[in-house]
Amino acid sequence: MIFTYCYLDLPDPPQSIIDAAYAALKDREEQNRVNALKQLPGYSEYQYRTIKAKDGSTFTTAGTHRYAISTEFEDWVREYFQQEPKGCGISIFDNIGPALAPHVDASRNFTIQYLLDLGGDNVETVWYKEKGKDIVRPDLRSNFDPSATIDSYDRVEEIDRVKLPLRKWGCLHANILHSVENVTGPRLAIQISRNTPPEHITWTYTSKINTF
């Protein structure tokens, strides 16, 4: 069995950190980007690729951008997550399309997040297995080769889904193909990037799936 997501027993971020996160989104200064992937070969074509949906229609996938928050936030990450804050910050969907299509995260294996805005009334995070492939896909991390990229929902089968709640800490297995569906507005989240699960933190619920 492996897990797709879990909820964590952690306190809410201080209001000063939340305020700083909103300020960072207002400024959106390029030099404060913490997931700057533009320089990686193939990323520009990958970022807003065309996807074939389940009903046969096509859409342009949404993108995400992540910005540094504050030195207080960085110290908070060190205290609660026992790690350096590289890759951590406030994330926003750019709403180019209605979904962030099936992918694995380019720069991390696990994403810990605290949603400040859901991005719609029916937004779901969905995990997939590519047909004929393993569930956990380290081979797709920072791999923007068009032949490896999921360009159609026909290539995947659903294995789990959840409507993640507002203002609750969760850890997502980002090395499994996943999408974020039904996004209609800004989806904002404080995110912590990790390559290992946060085993020093109590997990209050874990969603597990068979490994097929």
Summary of the structure (lengths in Angstrom):
residues: 212
radius of gyration: 16.4
end to end distance: 9.1
largest distance: 47.3
contacts: 639
relative contact order: 0.29
helix: 18%
strand: 35%
